[in-house]
């Protein structure tokens, strides 16, 4: 960890994230870049996707990951998914299904002239990265899978909730804050309790049409077929937390079994979660080195 700690101390000299926009598959996506040109020239690119109803700004407010640790070793590309954050609204729920979002992620690689990259994301972003890896495995040098969502056997119940929730939003214009506040959340001692609270607060003024569309897309989505995941051979870092039924450890454990080159860590406390940036940065650094070789 000595190399990574030195990188963190040097992170204050990193250039700030560059805000831009990229047109991908007919939709303008808000993007941010950080990291050095040398890393990009060596093929060290890391593309990160946020979760359902989230955005780059919301992640920054929650401070889930310290991006300076990653940007010290790679060209970091973040973006708001369509109908999220500052990206353009897409009113077709079928375009918000996870396999479609995966095509957006791969489209970003084209937009930024990156032949391959480490792909990562949290929740919906995790699913996006997995579908992208299945669709174009030769372009994915590694996977960072944070808080894998409900999948396969546990997916139908969550999908039913999203369908009901999207209908309520459409009928009543119910704010996402009130909607999410009504859900049974993690216990106070859960590592995600404060993170969920920040998410709920940040969604208080979200666009109801965008929320409805995103939820309907999520309702019609699932992780890739297990047999296809078992055929992926790129390294994968799986980070899960306890106490969150929307992102059960069981999904992470199943992914760990399926992916031949996976390494899983389960956070028991919020301090464990705060240690994740170093794990991610180390993974990106070693994976980029492996690709270079």
Phi, psi and omega in degrees: 000353183299318180298318182290322178296322177294324178296321179296321180293330180275352188296337179295342178269359177292144175293147179295159181296134181270124182270133180206190179220147179223133177272118183231120177052044174084002181233138179274120182253138173283136183226161171220143176235147172206166183106167187271158179293326180300317179299318180295319180298330179273005178083014180272090181238135178232119180253127185240137180239136181280182182267177180301133179065011180257194181188173175299317182296320180293319178297322178296321180294320180283331181060050179295317180229144174271102188290341181299328179295320179285317183296342177290343184237353185206164169279110184267126177240118175245160181201159171267127178297159178305142183067018177230149174053231182264007176280163184292149178283133173241116187276001180264110182301331181295336178282350179260006174291150187301319177298327178289319177297329177295322177294326174297317181298317177293327177296328176294324176301319177294317182298328181256014176054044179251112181294330177206165183196161165281130179250142180207167178178168179247134177056247177304323178294325175299314178297320179301313181297319180296316179295323178296320180295322178292320183288324184216069186299330182289345181264356185247112182272345178187165181229134172244107189248103184255131178049063178304137184280178174304144183205156176054248185296329182268358185284320186305318181295317179293321178297320179297319178299315181298323179294315178295316182297318180294326177294318178298318179297318180293322182283319191245349186067023181306129182292146177303330179298311181292322180297309182289329179294337181278350182280149173289113184267179178292157179296164184298332181271002180290145178295346182253005183301309181291328179293320179294320179299319179293323178296313181301316181296321183290340182268004185303327184243024179291156180287126185296321180296320179294319179296315181298315181296315181296319180294321179293322176296319179293326181296332181261022185237159174205168174290161180301160178304133181306324181295328178285323178295324181294344180269357180277135185240006175283152178295149181223135174252121183248122181238119182233166176224156181267158173088018182226099183295340177285338178227070188291147177298334180300323177294315179300317181296320178295319177298320179298325178289323185282317185281119188298332185237055184253154176227121186248140174229133180246123181277130176261334182227168178295328176298324176298319179296320181294343178275352183299321181307321179293323177297316181295314181298318179294320179297313181297319181296311183289326179292319178297322178295320180295319179295320181298322179291000000 
